[in-house]
Amino acid sequence: MEEISITANGNAYQIQPPMSVAQFIQAFGFRPEKCVVNLNGRLMHYEAYCSLLLKNGDVLNIMALYTDDILNG
């Protein structure tokens, strides 16, 4: 399958589909359940982006949250 182009946090990426939003986040070493995701201007719940497949032209904004790690030492 042909690569698709997406933008994440202002950077362009070429990815090999099929790839979910959660898989994309994991590829960078982050835990998807600890992230806030905005996809194409819409805030996404973890349950939704766990299985949502990225499409050509998608724009992601991802913010990792680490409050539990900070609070628990």
ChimeraX attribute file (.defattr): number of C-alpha atoms within 10 A of each C-alpha:
attribute: neighborCount
match mode: 1-to-1
recipient: residues
	/A:1	6
	/A:2	8
	/A:3	12
	/A:4	16
	/A:5	15
	/A:6	18
	/A:7	17
	/A:8	16
	/A:9	11
	/A:10	10
	/A:11	10
	/A:12	12
	/A:13	12
	/A:14	12
	/A:15	16
	/A:16	12
	/A:17	14
	/A:18	14
	/A:19	14
	/A:20	16
	/A:21	21
	/A:22	23
	/A:23	20
	/A:24	16
	/A:25	19
	/A:26	13
	/A:27	9
	/A:28	8
	/A:29	9
	/A:30	16
	/A:31	15
	/A:32	21
	/A:33	17
	/A:34	14
	/A:35	18
	/A:36	15
	/A:37	23
	/A:38	18
	/A:39	17
	/A:40	13
	/A:41	11
	/A:42	10
	/A:43	13
	/A:44	16
	/A:45	13
	/A:46	17
	/A:47	10
	/A:48	11
	/A:49	20
	/A:50	16
	/A:51	13
	/A:52	16
	/A:53	15
	/A:54	24
	/A:55	16
	/A:56	13
	/A:57	12
	/A:58	14
	/A:59	20
	/A:60	21
	/A:61	17
	/A:62	16
	/A:63	14
	/A:64	14
	/A:65	15
	/A:66	11
	/A:67	10
	/A:68	9
	/A:69	8
	/A:70	8
	/A:71	7
	/A:72	6
	/A:73	6
